[in-house]
Amino acid sequence: MRREDYKQILEQHAVLPGCHLIGQHFITQQDKNPKHLSKLCKRFLLLKETQAVLKNMRWPLQLPDLNPIELLWEEIDRNIRFHCLSLKEQLWQIL
């Protein structure tokens, strides 16, 4: 998908329906996909934010301690390694 296509989706299927369904100042969330980070789409969303149509969620830095699921996976891994499991049933019990 090109950035122009994504901007069109934002205009026609995200911003207007979002205003109708949720109301003004609804929050949008973009990930680190290149088309989401394009100047075209960022400018469009910033314009809508300055017009008080929506709010853009700001992403925190990608640090493991800010992502709780990473801490959970680390704990699970540590528990599995501690028990030296050999059977699938044992694994399910530990999990």
C-alpha positions in Angstrom: 0.0 0.0 0.0 1.3 3.5 -0.8 1.1 6.4 1.6 -1.5 8.1 -0.6 -3.7 5.1 -0.3 -3.3 5.1 3.4 -4.1 8.8 3.7 -7.3 8.2 1.7 -8.2 5.5 4.1 -7.6 7.9 7.0 -9.8 10.5 5.4 -12.7 8.4 4.3 -12.8 5.5 6.8 -11.1 6.6 10.0 -11.4 10.3 10.7 -15.0 11.0 9.6 -16.4 7.8 11.0 -14.4 8.2 14.2 -16.0 11.6 14.7 -19.5 10.2 14.1 -19.0 7.1 16.2 -16.8 8.3 19.1 -16.9 12.1 18.9 -14.4 14.8 18.5 -11.0 14.4 20.2 -11.0 10.6 19.7 -7.5 9.1 19.8 -5.7 7.7 16.8 -2.8 5.3 17.1 -0.2 4.7 14.4 2.6 2.2 14.5 6.1 2.4 13.0 4.9 1.3 9.6 6.7 3.5 6.9 3.4 4.7 5.4 2.2 5.7 8.8 5.4 7.7 9.3 5.2 9.4 5.9 5.2 13.2 5.9 1.9 13.1 4.0 0.0 11.1 6.7 1.8 12.8 9.6 0.9 16.2 8.3 -2.7 15.2 7.7 -3.1 13.8 11.2 -1.3 16.8 12.7 -3.7 19.1 10.9 -6.7 17.2 12.2 -5.2 17.4 15.7 -4.7 21.2 15.5 -8.3 21.5 14.3 -9.3 19.6 17.5 -10.8 16.8 15.5 -8.7 14.0 17.0 -5.7 13.4 19.2 -2.6 11.5 18.1 -1.3 9.0 20.6 2.4 9.4 21.2 4.4 6.2 21.3 7.0 5.8 24.1 10.5 4.7 23.4 10.9 1.0 22.7 12.6 0.0 25.9 12.0 -3.4 27.4 11.1 -2.1 30.8 8.3 0.0 29.2 6.8 -3.0 27.6 5.3 -5.3 30.3 4.9 -8.3 28.0 8.7 -8.5 27.6 9.0 -8.9 31.4 6.4 -11.6 31.4 8.1 -13.6 28.6 11.4 -13.3 30.5 9.8 -14.7 33.7 8.2 -17.6 31.8 11.5 -18.4 30.1 13.3 -18.4 33.4 10.7 -20.7 35.0 10.8 -23.2 32.2 14.6 -23.3 32.2 14.7 -23.8 35.9 12.5 -26.9 35.8 14.3 -28.7 33.0 11.1 -30.0 31.4 11.0 -33.0 29.1 7.3 -33.6 28.5 4.7 -31.3 27.0 2.3 -31.9 29.9 4.9 -30.7 32.3 5.3 -27.5 30.3 1.6 -26.8 30.4 1.6 -27.3 34.2 4.4 -24.9 34.7 2.8 -22.3 32.4 
